[in-house]
Amino acid sequence: MDAAKPLSRLLMASALAAMIGCNTNGVSSALSARGQAPADPAYPIAPMAPSGPVVPGAPVAGTPVNSGPMVPDIQKTGYSPLPAVGKGVEQLKDGIPQIKVVALVGATNLVTDQEVIEAVRQRLGELNGVDAHLRKEKEKELYAAELRRIIARELILDEMYGKLKKGGKMAAIDDIKDYAGKAADHTLRGIRKHYGNVTEEEFLEILRTQGLTLPVIRRQLERQTMADEYVRSVLKDKARTPGLADIRDYYDKHPDEFKTTDRVKWFDIFVSFNKHPTARAAYDHAMSVFQKASLGADFGALAKQYDDGLSAMQGGLGIGSERGKIQPADVESTVWALKEGEVSELIQTPVGYHIVKVMKREYAGVRPFDAKVQSDVREKLLSKYREGEVQKLVAELWRKGPVRLIENP
């Protein structure tokens, strides 16, 4: 996973490059050696009924999912049909009959139906709004997509293990797994924090109500981290670097991406009639505050001290930043009429007076081709180029790698 790594990505990528000994003469040369990965333990996880999100983008609570396996249709997804093996797999041990293997990558890397299903359950938000009669087909598409993604990950790991084994660096595997384990721990702590630093038991219950399990989630995190870092080490000098001409060309061809809308950051001080004995007293108080603001006093500090509304709790920040969303509506026309740094006169409303100040103003139009835009486009293009190289790498591994789908009864 890219997010929330406890160790330096650069250090990990450098270590992998050193341990694997990859060169920069192209993907094919970097991947010339293949071997078999040491077997990883298969987790005996039984399916559970899902509901509720784990992280942003995960399924909505109560979203139904078929309890049985969804059949992947690899032939409809752009990949060639894969040869199937028999119903038995040597790597399955007696005593864990609840495991159902759906793919074998290399000689030892197993892909279980449970892992694929749990990956699908984390994408059920994509089914929102899908007609009921199309839902099953969409579920099958998600299953096939996740199966392809997991197989691709296992192909990458099979390649990594093979290169380490050929180079006599099998001890490095423990270091890589240790790094991936720490990264997974960090990510899991972040998810638990998202739920208010729940206890481990509460966290397990949250996962259970969604049909997710901690061993499978951890396995996904760890193995994806290892695969990501290996890919970076292999492709670190492969991706093309965009020049200024590339950046300008992208900017010119994608104007919609650089459109801006009217936005404003503004401060507000509200003086309520109810807080003063008379309307005149409220006016005199509001005028006193206005004079302080117009003379350059810190507006946020004034709001904390004198505001009778909600902005005091937000450091003086006004509510709303786009047209039609400024609250209260009585001050909107004034807010949009002010320039950056300007303070309004008293704005009388049925319940009191407002004094507003515009801190930042953005006007509708197209962002200029400045340093910030150029940096944003450069990162976008770098990501696009890297993704292209990753797709080439994965396609090569699919051609070379022994992948077999498992026939299940």
Buried (B, 14 or more C-beta within 10 A) or exposed (E): BEEBBEBEBEEBBBBBBEBBBBEEEEBEEBBEBBBBBEEBEBBBBEBBEBBBBBEEEBBEEEBEBBEEBBEBBBEEEEBEEBEEBEEEBEBBEEEEEEBBBBBBBBEBBBBBBBBBBBBBBBBBEBBEEEEEEEBEEBBBBBBBBBBBBBBBBBBBBBBBBBBBBBBEBEEBBEBBBEBBBBBBBBBBBEBBEEEEEBEEEEBBEBBBBBBBBBEBBBBBBBBBBBBBBBBBBBBBEBBEEBEEEBBEBBBEEEEEBBEEEEEBBBBBBBBBBEEBEEEEEBBEBBBEBBEBBBEEBEBBEBBBBBBBBEBBEBEBBBBBBEBEEBEBEBBBEBBBEBEEEEBBEBBBBEBBBBBBBBBEBBEEEEBEBEEEBBEBBBEBBBEEBBEEBBEBBBEBBBEBBBBBBBEEE
